[in-house]
Amino acid sequence: MSFKLTCAALLVASSAIAAPAQAEDIFDILAREAAMDQAEPPAFVPYRHTVDVIVSGSKGDTIHAPLAAKLRIDPSQPPGERVVILEQTEDARGEMEKALREMIEEIEGEDRTPAAQAQSFWCNPGGALPTPEDFAVVAETDTIARLRPTPERMVSLFMQTGDRELDSKERSMAKKLVDRLEGELVYDKPSGKIASASFHITRPMTVLLIAKIKQMKLEQGCTIAPNGHPYVSNFSMNVDVKALGKEITNNMAITVSELEPISQPAPG
């Protein structure tokens, strides 16, 4: 063998040894995950669970005292019997007590079907499968992938509209959000499951003639439930609004834990 061929062979061999294995593409992982049996979570919540919630805020110069509560929720129970308040800040009054009451009323509502409960319980970005056409890879390692949606897809994810046609109010909101909204989804690569999502507006937006959202940030973290599907284990919302000349802030932090298997609720 000539010296030239020997060198060429060595270069090929050394490059094959030194070249790291190409990490699997996140979009291939997501496509494979979506094609698997039972890839979608059930259309009900199969767990009794505990929700710790803290709400705080202000209106003008008035600072609302934070309210903390611990709730035990049983999704299999009928409306009006799903929530038990285990703990609550004593002597809660005003806007914060109202915020907690509205949250409980929503859970207890007649229209809170098993499917509606599941939609807010499971970590599911909604809509079509992420593809390179509607998501850009911000960063990717062997363990995680950070994806940024296109502006239109980001608005769809934020508003949870999926593929359905928007009504006039939703179209107006989407038009305002499309050039003001930033966010990203983080996926766990080994499992192909979503790990977190976050969104925030980059500049103020008027939502009513008398109200303007100055700041808004939503963050959601996901944990794998015993059945293998990710659920919303923590959620936070921070909103700063100016309305009728007053600054109004609303902050909420929710943690979901202590999942206990229950039977599928009977059809309504």
VODRENLO-554614 format. One record per residue (C-alpha): residue number from 1; residue in one letter; x, y, z. Coordinates in steps of 0.02 Angstrom, whole numbers. Example, Ala and Ser with C-alpha at 12.3 -4.5 7.8 and 13.67 -1.06 7.14 Angstrom:
REM VODRENLO-554614
num, residuo, x, y, z
1, A, 615, -225, 390
2, S, 684, -53, 357
REM end
This chain:
REM VODRENLO-554614
num, residuo, x, y, z
1, M, 0, 0, 0
2, S, 68, 171, -44
3, F, 106, 303, 86
4, K, -32, 411, 9
5, L, -164, 274, 25
6, T, -105, 230, 200
7, C, -127, 412, 256
8, A, -298, 419, 177
9, A, -352, 259, 264
10, L, -289, 322, 431
11, L, -382, 486, 411
12, V, -544, 396, 372
13, A, -521, 277, 518
14, S, -475, 413, 642
15, S, -620, 523, 591
16, A, -740, 378, 612
17, I, -673, 347, 787
18, A, -669, 530, 839
19, A, -837, 584, 768
20, P, -969, 586, 905
21, A, -1132, 494, 875
22, Q, -1262, 611, 804
23, A, -1396, 647, 933
24, E, -1571, 599, 875
25, D, -1670, 746, 806
26, I, -1807, 808, 924
27, F, -1937, 813, 786
28, D, -1904, 630, 746
29, I, -1924, 588, 930
30, L, -2089, 682, 942
31, A, -2155, 599, 784
32, R, -2110, 427, 851
33, E, -2190, 466, 1019
34, A, -2350, 526, 935
35, A, -2361, 366, 833
36, M, -2354, 253, 985
37, D, -2507, 170, 1060
38, Q, -2580, 269, 1206
39, A, -2476, 421, 1159
40, E, -2620, 535, 1208
41, P, -2668, 553, 1392
42, P, -2843, 497, 1443
43, A, -2987, 619, 1420
44, F, -3015, 624, 1608
45, V, -2908, 646, 1764
46, P, -2876, 476, 1846
47, Y, -2802, 549, 2004
48, R, -2863, 632, 2162
49, H, -2734, 768, 2195
50, T, -2681, 911, 2309
51, V, -2669, 1089, 2247
52, D, -2570, 1221, 2343
53, V, -2613, 1396, 2283
54, I, -2547, 1568, 2329
55, V, -2630, 1725, 2261
56, S, -2571, 1903, 2288
57, G, -2587, 2072, 2207
58, S, -2622, 2256, 2222
59, K, -2739, 2393, 2160
60, G, -2670, 2567, 2156
61, D, -2590, 2601, 2324
62, T, -2681, 2457, 2407
63, I, -2576, 2300, 2431
64, H, -2680, 2143, 2451
65, A, -2617, 2023, 2582
66, P, -2566, 1856, 2503
67, L, -2687, 1713, 2523
68, A, -2625, 1533, 2534
69, A, -2736, 1381, 2524
70, K, -2720, 1193, 2510
71, L, -2857, 1103, 2416
72, R, -2892, 917, 2392
73, I, -2977, 887, 2225
74, D, -3072, 731, 2172
75, P, -3115, 744, 1986
76, S, -3228, 590, 1995
77, Q, -3354, 679, 2106
78, P, -3506, 774, 2040
79, P, -3509, 965, 2026
80, G, -3510, 1048, 2196
81, E, -3422, 902, 2283
82, R, -3250, 899, 2202
83, V, -3153, 1019, 2313
84, V, -3111, 1006, 2498
85, I, -3018, 1153, 2575
86, L, -2885, 1076, 2688
87, E, -2802, 1239, 2739
88, Q, -2827, 1423, 2707
89, T, -2754, 1587, 2767
90, E, -2860, 1648, 2913
91, D, -2976, 1796, 2891
92, A, -2949, 1807, 2703
93, R, -3043, 1955, 2630
94, G, -3065, 2057, 2473
95, E, -2991, 2025, 2302
96, M, -2881, 1878, 2350
97, E, -3024, 1783, 2431
98, K, -3127, 1821, 2276
99, A, -2990, 1751, 2163
100, L, -2984, 1588, 2263
101, R, -3174, 1574, 2265
102, E, -3182, 1598, 2075
103, M, -3050, 1463, 2052
104, I, -3150, 1340, 2159
105, E, -3313, 1386, 2071
106, E, -3232, 1348, 1904
107, I, -3177, 1175, 1963
108, E, -3349, 1140, 2036
109, G, -3443, 1206, 1883
110, E, -3578, 1104, 1795
111, D, -3487, 1129, 1628
112, R, -3324, 1062, 1699
113, T, -3338, 896, 1610
114, P, -3207, 758, 1631
115, A, -3132, 812, 1463
116, A, -3125, 994, 1520
117, Q, -3038, 943, 1682
118, A, -2914, 839, 1584
119, Q, -2872, 982, 1466
120, S, -2805, 1088, 1609
121, F, -2727, 943, 1706
122, W, -2617, 864, 1572
123, C, -2464, 951, 1501
124, N, -2514, 955, 1320
125, P, -2462, 1097, 1203
126, G, -2614, 1064, 1094
127, G, -2635, 1077, 907
128, A, -2530, 991, 775
129, L, -2368, 899, 810
130, P, -2217, 1018, 820
131, T, -2119, 1017, 656
132, P, -1968, 1114, 589
133, E, -2092, 1220, 490
134, D, -2178, 1294, 643
135, F, -2043, 1276, 778
136, A, -1863, 1334, 783
137, V, -1736, 1240, 890
138, V, -1664, 1366, 1014
139, A, -1547, 1241, 1099
140, E, -1530, 1053, 1097
141, T, -1426, 926, 1194
142, D, -1439, 739, 1220
143, T, -1564, 770, 1361
144, I, -1670, 923, 1319
145, A, -1730, 1026, 1172
146, R, -1791, 1206, 1184
147, L, -1911, 1251, 1045
148, R, -1980, 1421, 994
149, P, -2144, 1422, 898
150, T, -2177, 1536, 750
151, P, -2278, 1690, 802
152, E, -2441, 1617, 737
153, R, -2415, 1448, 820
154, M, -2361, 1536, 981
155, V, -2525, 1632, 987
156, S, -2623, 1471, 956
157, L, -2532, 1383, 1098
158, F, -2552, 1530, 1217
159, M, -2738, 1550, 1181
160, Q, -2765, 1361, 1178
161, T, -2866, 1376, 1017
162, G, -2797, 1222, 932
163, D, -2854, 1206, 751
164, R, -3030, 1273, 774
165, E, -3093, 1432, 692
166, L, -3080, 1588, 801
167, D, -3225, 1701, 842
168, S, -3213, 1890, 815
169, K, -3149, 1928, 991
170, E, -3017, 1791, 980
171, R, -2960, 1853, 809
172, S, -2940, 2029, 879
173, M, -2838, 1963, 1027
174, A, -2732, 1853, 913
175, K, -2693, 2001, 800
176, K, -2627, 2100, 948
177, L, -2528, 1956, 1019
178, V, -2442, 1898, 861
179, D, -2304, 2030, 869
180, R, -2299, 2048, 1058
181, L, -2288, 1870, 1120
182, E, -2130, 1771, 1152
183, G, -2110, 1598, 1226
184, E, -2038, 1426, 1213
185, L, -2073, 1243, 1249
186, V, -1945, 1128, 1328
187, Y, -1948, 942, 1290
188, D, -1862, 798, 1378
189, K, -1773, 707, 1236
190, P, -1758, 531, 1309
191, S, -1946, 521, 1336
192, G, -2008, 642, 1204
193, K, -2120, 721, 1337
194, I, -2146, 906, 1365
195, A, -2055, 971, 1520
196, S, -2107, 1154, 1529
197, A, -2180, 1301, 1435
198, S, -2168, 1489, 1460
199, F, -2242, 1643, 1377
200, H, -2229, 1831, 1403
201, I, -2279, 1988, 1311
202, T, -2139, 2102, 1253
203, R, -2236, 2265, 1255
204, P, -2403, 2330, 1323
205, M, -2566, 2293, 1235
206, T, -2739, 2371, 1250
207, V, -2874, 2242, 1281
208, L, -3019, 2358, 1317
209, L, -3045, 2544, 1289
210, I, -3010, 2570, 1473
211, A, -2880, 2435, 1508
212, K, -2702, 2399, 1454
213, I, -2597, 2247, 1496
214, K, -2424, 2314, 1538
215, Q, -2340, 2149, 1582
216, M, -2394, 1968, 1575
217, K, -2295, 1809, 1606
218, L, -2353, 1629, 1616
219, E, -2244, 1480, 1663
220, Q, -2289, 1297, 1673
221, G, -2188, 1148, 1733
222, C, -2229, 966, 1698
223, T, -2200, 804, 1793
224, I, -2230, 626, 1733
225, A, -2383, 549, 1816
226, P, -2387, 363, 1863
227, N, -2475, 324, 1697
228, G, -2327, 396, 1600
229, H, -2409, 558, 1544
230, P, -2345, 731, 1598
231, Y, -2463, 835, 1705
232, V, -2455, 1018, 1757
233, S, -2361, 1005, 1922
234, N, -2332, 1192, 1940
235, F, -2402, 1348, 1860
236, S, -2373, 1533, 1889
237, M, -2455, 1688, 1817
238, N, -2401, 1869, 1840
239, V, -2505, 2008, 1763
240, D, -2487, 2197, 1776
241, V, -2635, 2297, 1708
242, K, -2678, 2481, 1703
243, A, -2865, 2515, 1708
244, L, -2962, 2673, 1751
245, G, -2799, 2757, 1793
246, K, -2748, 2627, 1922
247, E, -2608, 2499, 1920
248, I, -2675, 2325, 1956
249, T, -2565, 2172, 1985
250, N, -2620, 1992, 1998
251, N, -2504, 1849, 2042
252, M, -2545, 1665, 2061
253, A, -2434, 1514, 2097
254, I, -2504, 1337, 2094
255, T, -2421, 1172, 2139
256, V, -2504, 1002, 2107
257, S, -2447, 850, 2205
258, E, -2498, 692, 2300
259, L, -2579, 602, 2154
260, E, -2690, 458, 2208
261, P, -2768, 342, 2077
262, I, -2958, 345, 2064
263, S, -3086, 264, 1951
264, Q, -3144, 343, 1789
265, P, -3294, 455, 1823
266, A, -3463, 388, 1768
267, P, -3533, 466, 1608
268, G, -3635, 622, 1644
REM end
